[in-house]
Amino acid sequence: MSTAQATRLTAILTMVAAMACLSTQDTFSKKLMLSVAPVIIIWTRYALQTALVGVSIWHKGSPQLLRTRQWRLQLLRGTLVVGGSVCGYGALQRMPVAEFTAIYCLVPLAVTFVARFVMKEHVSPVGWLCVAGGLCGALLVVRPGGHVDPTGAALALMGVVCYTGFQTLTGYLARQDSPLTIQLCTSAFGLVCLSLVLPFFWPNGLPWPDLALLLFVALAGSYGQYFTVLAFSKAPASTLSPYLYTAIGFSALGGWLMFDHLPDALAICGILMIVLFGLAAGWLNQRKAPP
């Protein structure tokens, strides 16, 4: 195996690990939100993430990691991450885990819109067919009369918009700054923002089981975000986007084990459509990418 192939395989495995961590975070967050406000969960994740990244930078003895070459884009990425987190947790409170993850997996298709209308890239008719097919799949998942709450679906779609911008910026910033620098900027921004509203949501006391679960969720989310940045620093988005769909499998398994929930037949058809058309879009993007 050549060095390039080894790097690509490492990036793919890192992305799969990131999806496993983030799906675990979502599954246990849904359970935790039965007794804890979402703001507390998000704040804990950013606080722990900031501490872990800070310790890593201190351990490396590299103060240059505290500086970014693109601070405006780092602030924008942080805003998108916080917005996506708030919308995501609001949606997760109202939606089953597998359907929630499937909606978020529209991101690779949404990147097509970004490529066409923001980056002014040409999109082939097949590319637009992939977008239309993925949207039809999403409609099957969130259809009226199904198991998905309309408010949850709307929040999930808003989160998709934030996550699309976040993923696009991650791929660009990973070529400018260290993964640790990107993580520090995002987590510190999220920590400051959530700290402003935390006093309004913090309860008088938290039982030890909830505190332990809160720490576990924060660890899973922190490592999931770090692995995502690390993967994008080793391979382009066109290579990694198809592996985002492993999150649906992890989430479906978690939803079944934790909540005894399985999507119905129409929702499964919609999820498969999102996966298939998303994979096709990823394949088209990979063909356009330079060798």
N, C-alpha and C positions, 0 to 999 in steps of 0.2 A: 504494500500500500504506500503510495507516494505521500509526501508531506501535506500537499493540498488536500488529498482525499482524507487523510487522517484528521486534518483540521475541520473539514466539512462534516465528517462523522461525529467529531466531538461537539460541534455546534448543534447538530441535530439531536444528539442524546441530551445535551444541556437544555434544549428547548422542550423536549419531552419531560425532563425532570421539572422544569419550570411549570408546565401545565399540570403535572401531578401535584405540585405544591399549591398552586393557585386553586385547583379543584378541591383539594383538601381544605384549604382556607374557606372556600365558599360553603362547603357542606357543613363544617363545624360552626361557621358563622351563623348559618340559618338556625341551627340548634341553639346557639348562644343567644340569638336575638329574641328568643322566647322570654328571656329574663333581663337582658342587658340592652340598652339603647345603642343603635348602630354607631353613633358618634363616638362612644367610648371604645368600641372595637377598632374603628379606624384610627383614632388618636393613639391607642396602645400600639398598633402596628407601626405607625410613623415614629413614635417615641423609641420603640425597640430598634427599628431599622436605623434611625439616626445614631443611636448608641453603638450598634454593631459596626456600622460603617466608620464612625469616628474612631473606635478602638482599632479597627483594621488599618486606617490611615496612620494613626499614631504608632502602631506596631511596625509598619513599614518604614517609618521615619522619613516620609516624603511629603514635606509641607506643600510642594507644588500641586499635590492632589486636591488641596483646598481651593485652588483657583481654576476657573473655567474660561475657555476661550470664547464661549457663546452664552453669556449670562442672560441676555434677553430671551434666547430660545430655551434656556434652562427654566426661566420663570414661566414661560408659556407652557412648557412640558409639565411643570409642577401644577399649574392651574388645571390643565387637562386631566392629570392623574387624580387630583382632588375631586374635580367635578365628576369624573368617571366613577370614583369610589363611592361618592354620595349617591349618585343615581343607581349604581350597581347594588348597593346594600338596600336602598329603598325598594328596588325591584325584587331582590332576593327574599325580602320579607313577604312578598305577595305571590311568588312564583315557585314552582318546583325547580330543583337544582338543574336537572338535565335540560329542561326547556330554557331556563335562564342562560345556561352556558351556550346552547345552540344559537340563541339570539346574538350573544356576544361574538359568536364565530362568524357573523356577517362581516366582520372587520376586513378580512382579505378582499371581499367583494367591494366594500366601501372604498378601499384603496384605489379601485378602478376609477371611481368618481374623482378622487384627489388627483390621480394621474392625468385625467382628461381636463378637468376644469381649473385646477390649480397649477399643475406642472406643464399643462398644455401638451401632453403626450397624445399620440394617436391611439385610439382604442378601436380594435377591429369589431366587426359585427358579432363574431363569436364571443368576444369579451362582453359586449352588451347583453348577449344571450345568457351568459353566465350570471350577470347581475340580475336580469329579469327572473331567471330560474331560482336563484337564491332568495329573492324577495317573495316569490310565490311559496317557497318552502317556509319562509318566516310567517306568511299569512296562515298557512296550515297550522303552525305551532300556536299562534296567538288568535286563532279564529274565534268569532263569537260563539258562545255555547260550549267552548272547550274548557280546559282546566286552568287557563291562564287569566289572571285578573287584568282588565284593560289598563288600569293605572300602572300596574307592574310592567306590562308590556311597553307602555309609553316611556317609563323611566329606563327600561332596558335599552330602548332604541336611542334615547338621549345619551346613555352611557356608551353606545356603539360609536356615536359621533365623536365623543371625547376620546375614546380609546383608539379610533382611527388616527386622529391627530397625534396622539401620544406615541403610537407605533411608528408613524412616519418620522416623527422627530427623533425617536430612539435610534433608528437606523442611521440618521444623519449625524447625530451627536456622538454616537459610538465611534465614529471615525475622527472626531475632533478631541474628545476628552476620554479619560479613563472611566471604566465602568464604575469604580468607586466614587469618582467625582460626580458622575451623573446621579448615582444613588444618593449621595450626600445632599446634593442640591434639591432633589425631589422630596426626599424624606424630611429635610429641615423645613422646606416650604410648607409641606403638609402639616408638620408638627405645629408650626407657628399659627397657621390658619385655624386648625382644629382646637388649639389651646384657647383661642378667643371665645369659643362657644362651649367648651367643655364644662365650665362651672354650672351651666344651666341644665346639664344632663346627668352629672355625676350623682349617684345615689348616696344615701347615708352609710351604707355598708354593702360589701359584696361577699358572699359566701366563698369559702376556699375552693370548692369545685368550679365555680364560675371564674375565679381568678386563674386557676390552673388552665382551664380551657381558653381563657382570654390570652394567656401567654403562648399557648400552643398555636392558636390562630395567628397571632402576631408573628411568630417564628415562621410558620408556613408561608404567610404572605410576604415577609421580608426576603426569604430565600427564593420564592417564586419570582419576585421582581428582579432580584440580583441575577438569577440564572437567565432571565429574559435578556437583560442588558448584555450579559456575558456572551450569550449565543449570538446576538446581533453584532457583537464586536468581532466575531469569528467568521460569519457568513452573511450574505445579503438577505434581505427580506424575501426576495423571490425564491430563495432556497428553503427558508425556514417556515414560510406561511402555511404550507400544507400540514405541517406538524402541529399547528395550533389546534387542529381538530381532534387530537388525542384527548383534549380536555373534555370533550363530550362523553367519551367512554369512561374516563375517570369520574366525571360528575354523575353519570347514570348509575355507575356502580355504587358511589357514595349515597345517592338518593335512595337507592334500593335497600342498602344495608342500614341506613340511619332512619329513614322515614317510610320504608316499605312502599315506595312510589316508583311506578314504571309509566312512561308516557303511553298514551293510547295509540291506536293504530294510525290515525291521521297525523298525530304529532310525530310519530316515528317516521312516517313518509316525509313530512316536512323537514325533519332533522337530516334524513338521508339526502334530500334535495340540496339543503344548505351545504352539506359535506361534499357532495359530488360536484356541484357547480363551483364551490370554493376551491376544490382541488384542481378543477379545470382552469380556473382563473390563475391559480398559482403556477400551473404548468405553462400557461401562455406568458406570464410575467417572466418565468425562468428562461423561456425561449428568447425573449427580447433582451435579457440581460447579457452584457458582454462576457465572453469566455474568460 
